[in-house]
Amino acid sequence: MAGIIEHFKRGYEGDARYSVAGKGVVCSHCGGNEFDAGAALLNTRGMTFLNLDWANRNATLLICTNCSHIEWFLEDPDLA
Ligand SMILES: [Zn+2]
């Protein structure tokens, strides 16, 4: 994973619940449902070389406030 995150910033501060595709986001590690949100720019030069420019885009990171596991989404999660 190292090397593809060129930009990372914290989004909303504090605990919040999110949903993606109409389903509440639940931490796959601990089952928690409160997250901090962040954003990462995925700038994968290898993907550009392979003409996969769609891979160069922002991802949303939801960081579990309980165990710090990170869930990645290419869609923007909705606040639930
Ligand atoms: Zn967790």
PDB file of the backbone (N, CA, C, O) and the ligand in Angstrom, with CONECT records:
HET     ZN  A 101       1
ATOM      1  N   MET A   1       0.833  -1.203   0.000  1.00  0.00           N
ATOM      2  CA  MET A   1       0.000   0.000   0.000  1.00  0.00           C
ATOM      3  C   MET A   1       0.867   1.251   0.000  1.00  0.00           C
ATOM      4  O   MET A   1       0.444   2.292  -0.504  1.00  0.00           O
ATOM      5  N   ALA A   2       2.075   1.167   0.558  1.00  0.00           N
ATOM      6  CA  ALA A   2       2.919   2.353   0.639  1.00  0.00           C
ATOM      7  C   ALA A   2       3.216   2.887  -0.757  1.00  0.00           C
ATOM      8  O   ALA A   2       3.447   2.112  -1.684  1.00  0.00           O
ATOM      9  N   GLY A   3       3.211   4.188  -0.907  1.00  0.00           N
ATOM     10  CA  GLY A   3       3.586   4.799  -2.170  1.00  0.00           C
ATOM     11  C   GLY A   3       2.424   5.268  -3.020  1.00  0.00           C
ATOM     12  O   GLY A   3       2.613   6.092  -3.916  1.00  0.00           O
ATOM     13  N   ILE A   4       1.235   4.769  -2.766  1.00  0.00           N
ATOM     14  CA  ILE A   4       0.127   5.212  -3.606  1.00  0.00           C
ATOM     15  C   ILE A   4      -0.661   6.331  -2.958  1.00  0.00           C
ATOM     16  O   ILE A   4      -1.468   6.985  -3.618  1.00  0.00           O
ATOM     17  N   ILE A   5      -0.437   6.559  -1.678  1.00  0.00           N
ATOM     18  CA  ILE A   5      -1.154   7.650  -1.023  1.00  0.00           C
ATOM     19  C   ILE A   5      -0.279   8.890  -1.072  1.00  0.00           C
ATOM     20  O   ILE A   5       0.678   9.010  -0.307  1.00  0.00           O
ATOM     21  N   GLU A   6      -0.606   9.818  -1.972  1.00  0.00           N
ATOM     22  CA  GLU A   6       0.189  11.030  -2.080  1.00  0.00           C
ATOM     23  C   GLU A   6      -0.384  12.143  -1.231  1.00  0.00           C
ATOM     24  O   GLU A   6       0.295  13.126  -0.934  1.00  0.00           O
ATOM     25  N   HIS A   7      -1.599  11.987  -0.855  1.00  0.00           N
ATOM     26  CA  HIS A   7      -2.241  13.059  -0.114  1.00  0.00           C
ATOM     27  C   HIS A   7      -3.200  12.428   0.868  1.00  0.00           C
ATOM     28  O   HIS A   7      -3.990  11.552   0.517  1.00  0.00           O
ATOM     29  N   PHE A   8      -3.121  12.876   2.083  1.00  0.00           N
ATOM     30  CA  PHE A   8      -4.046  12.365   3.078  1.00  0.00           C
ATOM     31  C   PHE A   8      -4.444  13.498   3.984  1.00  0.00           C
ATOM     32  O   PHE A   8      -3.588  14.225   4.490  1.00  0.00           O
ATOM     33  N   LYS A   9      -5.690  13.653   4.188  1.00  0.00           N
ATOM     34  CA  LYS A   9      -6.126  14.652   5.149  1.00  0.00           C
ATOM     35  C   LYS A   9      -7.351  14.153   5.876  1.00  0.00           C
ATOM     36  O   LYS A   9      -8.178  13.413   5.343  1.00  0.00           O
ATOM     37  N   ARG A  10      -7.428  14.583   7.086  1.00  0.00           N
ATOM     38  CA  ARG A  10      -8.572  14.210   7.886  1.00  0.00           C
ATOM     39  C   ARG A  10      -9.772  15.032   7.458  1.00  0.00           C
ATOM     40  O   ARG A  10      -9.657  16.229   7.195  1.00  0.00           O
ATOM     41  N   GLY A  11     -10.884  14.404   7.392  1.00  0.00           N
ATOM     42  CA  GLY A  11     -12.109  15.091   7.028  1.00  0.00           C
ATOM     43  C   GLY A  11     -12.852  15.516   8.270  1.00  0.00           C
ATOM     44  O   GLY A  11     -12.334  16.276   9.088  1.00  0.00           O
ATOM     45  N   TYR A  12     -14.052  15.032   8.405  1.00  0.00           N
ATOM     46  CA  TYR A  12     -14.851  15.381   9.573  1.00  0.00           C
ATOM     47  C   TYR A  12     -14.149  14.908  10.837  1.00  0.00           C
ATOM     48  O   TYR A  12     -13.583  13.815  10.886  1.00  0.00           O
ATOM     49  N   GLU A  13     -14.199  15.741  11.838  1.00  0.00           N
ATOM     50  CA  GLU A  13     -13.652  15.332  13.128  1.00  0.00           C
ATOM     51  C   GLU A  13     -14.750  14.696  13.959  1.00  0.00           C
ATOM     52  O   GLU A  13     -15.915  15.087  13.889  1.00  0.00           O
ATOM     53  N   GLY A  14     -14.362  13.732  14.729  1.00  0.00           N
ATOM     54  CA  GLY A  14     -15.314  13.130  15.644  1.00  0.00           C
ATOM     55  C   GLY A  14     -16.014  11.927  15.052  1.00  0.00           C
ATOM     56  O   GLY A  14     -15.888  11.614  13.869  1.00  0.00           O
ATOM     57  N   ASP A  15     -16.749  11.275  15.912  1.00  0.00           N
ATOM     58  CA  ASP A  15     -17.413  10.042  15.506  1.00  0.00           C
ATOM     59  C   ASP A  15     -18.617  10.358  14.624  1.00  0.00           C
ATOM     60  O   ASP A  15     -19.381  11.283  14.899  1.00  0.00           O
ATOM     61  N   ALA A  16     -18.768   9.585  13.578  1.00  0.00           N
ATOM     62  CA  ALA A  16     -19.934   9.721  12.729  1.00  0.00           C
ATOM     63  C   ALA A  16     -20.226   8.361  12.105  1.00  0.00           C
ATOM     64  O   ALA A  16     -19.347   7.508  11.980  1.00  0.00           O
ATOM     65  N   ARG A  17     -21.457   8.190  11.728  1.00  0.00           N
ATOM     66  CA  ARG A  17     -21.850   6.945  11.067  1.00  0.00           C
ATOM     67  C   ARG A  17     -22.071   7.233   9.593  1.00  0.00           C
ATOM     68  O   ARG A  17     -22.564   8.298   9.221  1.00  0.00           O
ATOM     69  N   TYR A  18     -21.704   6.281   8.766  1.00  0.00           N
ATOM     70  CA  TYR A  18     -21.765   6.464   7.321  1.00  0.00           C
ATOM     71  C   TYR A  18     -22.489   5.293   6.685  1.00  0.00           C
ATOM     72  O   TYR A  18     -22.587   4.205   7.253  1.00  0.00           O
ATOM     73  N   SER A  19     -22.995   5.552   5.486  1.00  0.00           N
ATOM     74  CA  SER A  19     -23.569   4.459   4.717  1.00  0.00           C
ATOM     75  C   SER A  19     -23.094   4.570   3.279  1.00  0.00           C
ATOM     76  O   SER A  19     -22.866   5.666   2.765  1.00  0.00           O
ATOM     77  N   VAL A  20     -22.951   3.433   2.648  1.00  0.00           N
ATOM     78  CA  VAL A  20     -22.552   3.349   1.241  1.00  0.00           C
ATOM     79  C   VAL A  20     -23.510   2.380   0.562  1.00  0.00           C
ATOM     80  O   VAL A  20     -23.776   1.290   1.067  1.00  0.00           O
ATOM     81  N   ALA A  21     -24.016   2.793  -0.579  1.00  0.00           N
ATOM     82  CA  ALA A  21     -24.951   1.966  -1.337  1.00  0.00           C
ATOM     83  C   ALA A  21     -26.146   1.564  -0.474  1.00  0.00           C
ATOM     84  O   ALA A  21     -26.676   0.459  -0.591  1.00  0.00           O
ATOM     85  N   GLY A  22     -26.550   2.481   0.387  1.00  0.00           N
ATOM     86  CA  GLY A  22     -27.745   2.241   1.179  1.00  0.00           C
ATOM     87  C   GLY A  22     -27.551   1.319   2.363  1.00  0.00           C
ATOM     88  O   GLY A  22     -28.520   0.922   3.010  1.00  0.00           O
ATOM     89  N   LYS A  23     -26.315   0.976   2.650  1.00  0.00           N
ATOM     90  CA  LYS A  23     -26.051   0.051   3.754  1.00  0.00           C
ATOM     91  C   LYS A  23     -25.086   0.702   4.728  1.00  0.00           C
ATOM     92  O   LYS A  23     -24.069   1.258   4.314  1.00  0.00           O
ATOM     93  N   GLY A  24     -25.385   0.641   5.992  1.00  0.00           N
ATOM     94  CA  GLY A  24     -24.524   1.229   7.002  1.00  0.00           C
ATOM     95  C   GLY A  24     -23.147   0.595   6.976  1.00  0.00           C
ATOM     96  O   GLY A  24     -23.009  -0.622   6.856  1.00  0.00           O
ATOM     97  N   VAL A  25     -22.119   1.447   7.092  1.00  0.00           N
ATOM     98  CA  VAL A  25     -20.749   0.945   7.074  1.00  0.00           C
ATOM     99  C   VAL A  25     -20.417   0.386   8.460  1.00  0.00           C
ATOM    100  O   VAL A  25     -20.597   1.056   9.476  1.00  0.00           O
ATOM    101  N   VAL A  26     -19.934  -0.840   8.475  1.00  0.00           N
ATOM    102  CA  VAL A  26     -19.550  -1.509   9.712  1.00  0.00           C
ATOM    103  C   VAL A  26     -18.101  -1.950   9.571  1.00  0.00           C
ATOM    104  O   VAL A  26     -17.711  -2.518   8.551  1.00  0.00           O
ATOM    105  N   CYS A  27     -17.310  -1.687  10.597  1.00  0.00           N
ATOM    106  CA  CYS A  27     -15.902  -2.075  10.566  1.00  0.00           C
ATOM    107  C   CYS A  27     -15.783  -3.588  10.377  1.00  0.00           C
ATOM    108  O   CYS A  27     -16.413  -4.364  11.096  1.00  0.00           O
ATOM    109  N   SER A  28     -14.981  -3.992   9.416  1.00  0.00           N
ATOM    110  CA  SER A  28     -14.847  -5.420   9.134  1.00  0.00           C
ATOM    111  C   SER A  28     -13.962  -6.109  10.159  1.00  0.00           C
ATOM    112  O   SER A  28     -13.879  -7.337  10.188  1.00  0.00           O
ATOM    113  N   HIS A  29     -13.305  -5.329  10.996  1.00  0.00           N
ATOM    114  CA  HIS A  29     -12.452  -5.947  12.015  1.00  0.00           C
ATOM    115  C   HIS A  29     -13.185  -6.117  13.341  1.00  0.00           C
ATOM    116  O   HIS A  29     -13.246  -7.221  13.884  1.00  0.00           O
ATOM    117  N   CYS A  30     -13.743  -5.019  13.865  1.00  0.00           N
ATOM    118  CA  CYS A  30     -14.313  -5.083  15.212  1.00  0.00           C
ATOM    119  C   CYS A  30     -15.828  -4.952  15.214  1.00  0.00           C
ATOM    120  O   CYS A  30     -16.461  -5.140  16.253  1.00  0.00           O
ATOM    121  N   GLY A  31     -16.415  -4.634  14.076  1.00  0.00           N
ATOM    122  CA  GLY A  31     -17.863  -4.496  14.031  1.00  0.00           C
ATOM    123  C   GLY A  31     -18.365  -3.131  14.456  1.00  0.00           C
ATOM    124  O   GLY A  31     -19.573  -2.910  14.530  1.00  0.00           O
ATOM    125  N   GLY A  32     -17.446  -2.208  14.737  1.00  0.00           N
ATOM    126  CA  GLY A  32     -17.851  -0.861  15.130  1.00  0.00           C
ATOM    127  C   GLY A  32     -18.506  -0.122  13.973  1.00  0.00           C
ATOM    128  O   GLY A  32     -18.319  -0.476  12.809  1.00  0.00           O
ATOM    129  N   ASN A  33     -19.274   0.908  14.308  1.00  0.00           N
ATOM    130  CA  ASN A  33     -19.966   1.636  13.243  1.00  0.00           C
ATOM    131  C   ASN A  33     -19.774   3.142  13.337  1.00  0.00           C
ATOM    132  O   ASN A  33     -20.560   3.907  12.778  1.00  0.00           O
ATOM    133  N   GLU A  34     -18.727   3.572  14.046  1.00  0.00           N
ATOM    134  CA  GLU A  34     -18.428   5.000  14.095  1.00  0.00           C
ATOM    135  C   GLU A  34     -17.031   5.219  13.542  1.00  0.00           C
ATOM    136  O   GLU A  34     -16.084   4.513  13.892  1.00  0.00           O
ATOM    137  N   PHE A  35     -16.924   6.216  12.668  1.00  0.00           N
ATOM    138  CA  PHE A  35     -15.693   6.403  11.911  1.00  0.00           C
ATOM    139  C   PHE A  35     -15.307   7.873  11.840  1.00  0.00           C
ATOM    140  O   PHE A  35     -16.162   8.756  11.905  1.00  0.00           O
ATOM    141  N   ASP A  36     -14.012   8.121  11.708  1.00  0.00           N
ATOM    142  CA  ASP A  36     -13.512   9.390  11.210  1.00  0.00           C
ATOM    143  C   ASP A  36     -13.336   9.244   9.706  1.00  0.00           C
ATOM    144  O   ASP A  36     -12.989   8.166   9.223  1.00  0.00           O
ATOM    145  N   ALA A  37     -13.572  10.316   8.966  1.00  0.00           N
ATOM    146  CA  ALA A  37     -13.431  10.252   7.517  1.00  0.00           C
ATOM    147  C   ALA A  37     -12.160  10.961   7.082  1.00  0.00           C
ATOM    148  O   ALA A  37     -11.788  11.989   7.648  1.00  0.00           O
ATOM    149  N   GLY A  38     -11.500  10.410   6.080  1.00  0.00           N
ATOM    150  CA  GLY A  38     -10.341  11.054   5.485  1.00  0.00           C
ATOM    151  C   GLY A  38     -10.415  10.884   3.981  1.00  0.00           C
ATOM    152  O   GLY A  38     -11.310  10.211   3.469  1.00  0.00           O
ATOM    153  N   ALA A  39      -9.480  11.488   3.275  1.00  0.00           N
ATOM    154  CA  ALA A  39      -9.445  11.357   1.831  1.00  0.00           C
ATOM    155  C   ALA A  39      -8.017  11.112   1.397  1.00  0.00           C
ATOM    156  O   ALA A  39      -7.078  11.667   1.968  1.00  0.00           O
ATOM    157  N   ALA A  40      -7.860  10.287   0.396  1.00  0.00           N
ATOM    158  CA  ALA A  40      -6.539  10.007  -0.147  1.00  0.00           C
ATOM    159  C   ALA A  40      -6.608  10.111  -1.659  1.00  0.00           C
ATOM    160  O   ALA A  40      -7.539   9.612  -2.291  1.00  0.00           O
ATOM    161  N   LEU A  41      -5.608  10.767  -2.227  1.00  0.00           N
ATOM    162  CA  LEU A  41      -5.517  10.816  -3.681  1.00  0.00           C
ATOM    163  C   LEU A  41      -4.709   9.612  -4.151  1.00  0.00           C
ATOM    164  O   LEU A  41      -3.544   9.443  -3.791  1.00  0.00           O
ATOM    165  N   LEU A  42      -5.333   8.811  -4.934  1.00  0.00           N
ATOM    166  CA  LEU A  42      -4.652   7.643  -5.474  1.00  0.00           C
ATOM    167  C   LEU A  42      -3.998   8.053  -6.786  1.00  0.00           C
ATOM    168  O   LEU A  42      -4.664   8.199  -7.811  1.00  0.00           O
ATOM    169  N   ASN A  43      -2.702   8.234  -6.736  1.00  0.00           N
ATOM    170  CA  ASN A  43      -1.985   8.629  -7.949  1.00  0.00           C
ATOM    171  C   ASN A  43      -1.021   7.508  -8.307  1.00  0.00           C
ATOM    172  O   ASN A  43       0.108   7.443  -7.822  1.00  0.00           O
ATOM    173  N   THR A  44      -1.493   6.658  -9.146  1.00  0.00           N
ATOM    174  CA  THR A  44      -0.756   5.438  -9.449  1.00  0.00           C
ATOM    175  C   THR A  44      -0.144   5.566 -10.839  1.00  0.00           C
ATOM    176  O   THR A  44      -0.793   5.295 -11.850  1.00  0.00           O
ATOM    177  N   ARG A  45       1.110   5.981 -10.867  1.00  0.00           N
ATOM    178  CA  ARG A  45       1.763   6.220 -12.157  1.00  0.00           C
ATOM    179  C   ARG A  45       1.749   4.971 -13.017  1.00  0.00           C
ATOM    180  O   ARG A  45       1.620   5.059 -14.238  1.00  0.00           O
ATOM    181  N   GLY A  46       1.877   3.846 -12.416  1.00  0.00           N
ATOM    182  CA  GLY A  46       1.829   2.602 -13.177  1.00  0.00           C
ATOM    183  C   GLY A  46       0.503   2.432 -13.884  1.00  0.00           C
ATOM    184  O   GLY A  46       0.440   1.932 -15.007  1.00  0.00           O
ATOM    185  N   MET A  47      -0.562   2.856 -13.212  1.00  0.00           N
ATOM    186  CA  MET A  47      -1.875   2.749 -13.820  1.00  0.00           C
ATOM    187  C   MET A  47      -1.990   3.706 -15.005  1.00  0.00           C
ATOM    188  O   MET A  47      -2.587   3.365 -16.026  1.00  0.00           O
ATOM    189  N   THR A  48      -1.412   4.912 -14.867  1.00  0.00           N
ATOM    190  CA  THR A  48      -1.436   5.846 -15.986  1.00  0.00           C
ATOM    191  C   THR A  48      -0.687   5.263 -17.178  1.00  0.00           C
ATOM    192  O   THR A  48      -1.130   5.365 -18.322  1.00  0.00           O
ATOM    193  N   PHE A  49       0.458   4.650 -16.885  1.00  0.00           N
ATOM    194  CA  PHE A  49       1.241   4.026 -17.939  1.00  0.00           C
ATOM    195  C   PHE A  49       0.432   2.963 -18.661  1.00  0.00           C
ATOM    196  O   PHE A  49       0.571   2.766 -19.868  1.00  0.00           O
ATOM    197  N   LEU A  50      -0.405   2.291 -17.909  1.00  0.00           N
ATOM    198  CA  LEU A  50      -1.239   1.238 -18.488  1.00  0.00           C
ATOM    199  C   LEU A  50      -2.547   1.789 -19.055  1.00  0.00           C
ATOM    200  O   LEU A  50      -3.446   1.038 -19.434  1.00  0.00           O
ATOM    201  N   ASN A  51      -2.630   3.141 -19.104  1.00  0.00           N
ATOM    202  CA  ASN A  51      -3.818   3.792 -19.651  1.00  0.00           C
ATOM    203  C   ASN A  51      -5.062   3.509 -18.816  1.00  0.00           C
ATOM    204  O   ASN A  51      -6.174   3.403 -19.335  1.00  0.00           O
ATOM    205  N   LEU A  52      -4.847   3.392 -17.535  1.00  0.00           N
ATOM    206  CA  LEU A  52      -5.980   3.197 -16.631  1.00  0.00           C
ATOM    207  C   LEU A  52      -6.132   4.448 -15.782  1.00  0.00           C
ATOM    208  O   LEU A  52      -6.028   4.395 -14.556  1.00  0.00           O
ATOM    209  N   ASP A  53      -6.380   5.582 -16.446  1.00  0.00           N
ATOM    210  CA  ASP A  53      -6.430   6.847 -15.707  1.00  0.00           C
ATOM    211  C   ASP A  53      -7.583   6.911 -14.722  1.00  0.00           C
ATOM    212  O   ASP A  53      -7.563   7.719 -13.793  1.00  0.00           O
ATOM    213  N   TRP A  54      -8.586   6.065 -14.916  1.00  0.00           N
ATOM    214  CA  TRP A  54      -9.672   6.065 -13.939  1.00  0.00           C
ATOM    215  C   TRP A  54      -9.162   5.693 -12.556  1.00  0.00           C
ATOM    216  O   TRP A  54      -9.823   5.965 -11.554  1.00  0.00           O
ATOM    217  N   ALA A  55      -7.998   5.078 -12.500  1.00  0.00           N
ATOM    218  CA  ALA A  55      -7.454   4.685 -11.198  1.00  0.00           C
ATOM    219  C   ALA A  55      -6.890   5.879 -10.437  1.00  0.00           C
ATOM    220  O   ALA A  55      -6.677   5.804  -9.227  1.00  0.00           O
ATOM    221  N   ASN A  56      -6.648   6.985 -11.146  1.00  0.00           N
ATOM    222  CA  ASN A  56      -6.142   8.186 -10.478  1.00  0.00           C
ATOM    223  C   ASN A  56      -7.318   9.019 -10.001  1.00  0.00           C
ATOM    224  O   ASN A  56      -7.829   9.861 -10.739  1.00  0.00           O
ATOM    225  N   ARG A  57      -7.737   8.790  -8.797  1.00  0.00           N
ATOM    226  CA  ARG A  57      -8.893   9.496  -8.287  1.00  0.00           C
ATOM    227  C   ARG A  57      -8.833   9.496  -6.771  1.00  0.00           C
ATOM    228  O   ARG A  57      -7.964   8.878  -6.155  1.00  0.00           O
ATOM    229  N   ASN A  58      -9.767  10.198  -6.203  1.00  0.00           N
ATOM    230  CA  ASN A  58      -9.805  10.258  -4.750  1.00  0.00           C
ATOM    231  C   ASN A  58     -10.517   9.041  -4.182  1.00  0.00           C
ATOM    232  O   ASN A  58     -11.492   8.544  -4.745  1.00  0.00           O
ATOM    233  N   ALA A  59     -10.020   8.593  -3.088  1.00  0.00           N
ATOM    234  CA  ALA A  59     -10.699   7.569  -2.314  1.00  0.00           C
ATOM    235  C   ALA A  59     -11.076   8.169  -0.966  1.00  0.00           C
ATOM    236  O   ALA A  59     -10.386   9.043  -0.442  1.00  0.00           O
ATOM    237  N   THR A  60     -12.161   7.693  -0.427  1.00  0.00           N
ATOM    238  CA  THR A  60     -12.544   8.093   0.916  1.00  0.00           C
ATOM    239  C   THR A  60     -12.150   6.996   1.885  1.00  0.00           C
ATOM    240  O   THR A  60     -12.419   5.816   1.661  1.00  0.00           O
ATOM    241  N   LEU A  61     -11.511   7.406   2.957  1.00  0.00           N
ATOM    242  CA  LEU A  61     -11.109   6.467   3.991  1.00  0.00           C
ATOM    243  C   LEU A  61     -12.004   6.679   5.197  1.00  0.00           C
ATOM    244  O   LEU A  61     -12.182   7.808   5.655  1.00  0.00           O
ATOM    245  N   LEU A  62     -12.552   5.622   5.698  1.00  0.00           N
ATOM    246  CA  LEU A  62     -13.284   5.674   6.953  1.00  0.00           C
ATOM    247  C   LEU A  62     -12.466   4.913   7.989  1.00  0.00           C
ATOM    248  O   LEU A  62     -12.215   3.716   7.854  1.00  0.00           O
ATOM    249  N   ILE A  63     -12.058   5.638   9.025  1.00  0.00           N
ATOM    250  CA  ILE A  63     -11.167   5.077  10.037  1.00  0.00           C
ATOM    251  C   ILE A  63     -11.989   4.752  11.274  1.00  0.00           C
ATOM    252  O   ILE A  63     -12.561   5.638  11.909  1.00  0.00           O
ATOM    253  N   CYS A  64     -12.038   3.489  11.598  1.00  0.00           N
ATOM    254  CA  CYS A  64     -12.821   3.034  12.754  1.00  0.00           C
ATOM    255  C   CYS A  64     -12.307   3.720  14.020  1.00  0.00           C
ATOM    256  O   CYS A  64     -11.117   3.658  14.327  1.00  0.00           O
ATOM    257  N   THR A  65     -13.212   4.375  14.751  1.00  0.00           N
ATOM    258  CA  THR A  65     -12.781   5.083  15.953  1.00  0.00           C
ATOM    259  C   THR A  65     -12.496   4.121  17.101  1.00  0.00           C
ATOM    260  O   THR A  65     -11.901   4.510  18.106  1.00  0.00           O
ATOM    261  N   ASN A  66     -12.913   2.886  16.957  1.00  0.00           N
ATOM    262  CA  ASN A  66     -12.688   1.904  18.026  1.00  0.00           C
ATOM    263  C   ASN A  66     -11.342   1.206  17.867  1.00  0.00           C
ATOM    264  O   ASN A  66     -10.584   1.090  18.829  1.00  0.00           O
ATOM    265  N   CYS A  67     -11.041   0.737  16.643  1.00  0.00           N
ATOM    266  CA  CYS A  67      -9.845  -0.103  16.497  1.00  0.00           C
ATOM    267  C   CYS A  67      -8.854   0.448  15.467  1.00  0.00           C
ATOM    268  O   CYS A  67      -7.769  -0.111  15.304  1.00  0.00           O
ATOM    269  N   SER A  68      -9.207   1.531  14.773  1.00  0.00           N
ATOM    270  CA  SER A  68      -8.379   2.228  13.795  1.00  0.00           C
ATOM    271  C   SER A  68      -8.259   1.499  12.462  1.00  0.00           C
ATOM    272  O   SER A  68      -7.467   1.905  11.612  1.00  0.00           O
ATOM    273  N   HIS A  69      -9.017   0.448  12.267  1.00  0.00           N
ATOM    274  CA  HIS A  69      -9.048  -0.200  10.949  1.00  0.00           C
ATOM    275  C   HIS A  69      -9.568   0.792   9.909  1.00  0.00           C
ATOM    276  O   HIS A  69     -10.469   1.580  10.196  1.00  0.00           O
ATOM    277  N   ILE A  70      -9.006   0.753   8.714  1.00  0.00           N
ATOM    278  CA  ILE A  70      -9.406   1.674   7.656  1.00  0.00           C
ATOM    279  C   ILE A  70     -10.198   0.928   6.602  1.00  0.00           C
ATOM    280  O   ILE A  70      -9.751  -0.080   6.056  1.00  0.00           O
ATOM    281  N   GLU A  71     -11.390   1.451   6.330  1.00  0.00           N
ATOM    282  CA  GLU A  71     -12.202   0.954   5.220  1.00  0.00           C
ATOM    283  C   GLU A  71     -12.054   1.951   4.076  1.00  0.00           C
ATOM    284  O   GLU A  71     -12.140   3.160   4.288  1.00  0.00           O
ATOM    285  N   TRP A  72     -11.830   1.438   2.845  1.00  0.00           N
ATOM    286  CA  TRP A  72     -11.618   2.291   1.673  1.00  0.00           C
ATOM    287  C   TRP A  72     -12.853   2.276   0.786  1.00  0.00           C
ATOM    288  O   TRP A  72     -13.468   1.231   0.575  1.00  0.00           O
ATOM    289  N   PHE A  73     -13.211   3.459   0.264  1.00  0.00           N
ATOM    290  CA  PHE A  73     -14.309   3.544  -0.687  1.00  0.00           C
ATOM    291  C   PHE A  73     -13.931   4.508  -1.811  1.00  0.00           C
ATOM    292  O   PHE A  73     -13.320   5.551  -1.578  1.00  0.00           O
ATOM    293  N   LEU A  74     -14.306   4.140  -3.023  1.00  0.00           N
ATOM    294  CA  LEU A  74     -14.143   5.078  -4.142  1.00  0.00           C
ATOM    295  C   LEU A  74     -15.376   5.948  -4.283  1.00  0.00           C
ATOM    296  O   LEU A  74     -15.302   7.037  -4.853  1.00  0.00           O
ATOM    297  N   GLU A  75     -16.496   5.490  -3.777  1.00  0.00           N
ATOM    298  CA  GLU A  75     -17.674   6.336  -3.720  1.00  0.00           C
ATOM    299  C   GLU A  75     -17.624   7.168  -2.460  1.00  0.00           C
ATOM    300  O   GLU A  75     -17.033   6.759  -1.461  1.00  0.00           O
ATOM    301  N   ASP A  76     -18.254   8.356  -2.502  1.00  0.00           N
ATOM    302  CA  ASP A  76     -18.363   9.148  -1.289  1.00  0.00           C
ATOM    303  C   ASP A  76     -19.418   8.524  -0.385  1.00  0.00           C
ATOM    304  O   ASP A  76     -20.568   8.368  -0.795  1.00  0.00           O
ATOM    305  N   PRO A  77     -19.049   8.172   0.820  1.00  0.00           N
ATOM    306  CA  PRO A  77     -20.058   7.653   1.755  1.00  0.00           C
ATOM    307  C   PRO A  77     -21.045   8.737   2.139  1.00  0.00           C
ATOM    308  O   PRO A  77     -20.709   9.921   2.164  1.00  0.00           O
ATOM    309  N   ASP A  78     -22.249   8.325   2.434  1.00  0.00           N
ATOM    310  CA  ASP A  78     -23.261   9.249   2.950  1.00  0.00           C
ATOM    311  C   ASP A  78     -23.210   9.234   4.468  1.00  0.00           C
ATOM    312  O   ASP A  78     -22.941   8.203   5.086  1.00  0.00           O
ATOM    313  N   LEU A  79     -23.473  10.391   5.058  1.00  0.00           N
ATOM    314  CA  LEU A  79     -23.634  10.411   6.507  1.00  0.00           C
ATOM    315  C   LEU A  79     -24.936   9.709   6.838  1.00  0.00           C
ATOM    316  O   LEU A  79     -25.974  10.008   6.249  1.00  0.00           O
ATOM    317  N   ALA A  80     -24.886   8.791   7.765  1.00  0.00           N
ATOM    318  CA  ALA A  80     -26.068   8.011   8.103  1.00  0.00           C
ATOM    319  C   ALA A  80     -26.691   8.543   9.394  1.00  0.00           C
ATOM    320  O   ALA A  80     -27.705   8.017   9.853  1.00  0.00           O
TER     321      ALA A  80
HETATM  322 ZN    ZN A 101     -12.992  -1.398  14.122  1.00  0.00          ZN2+
END
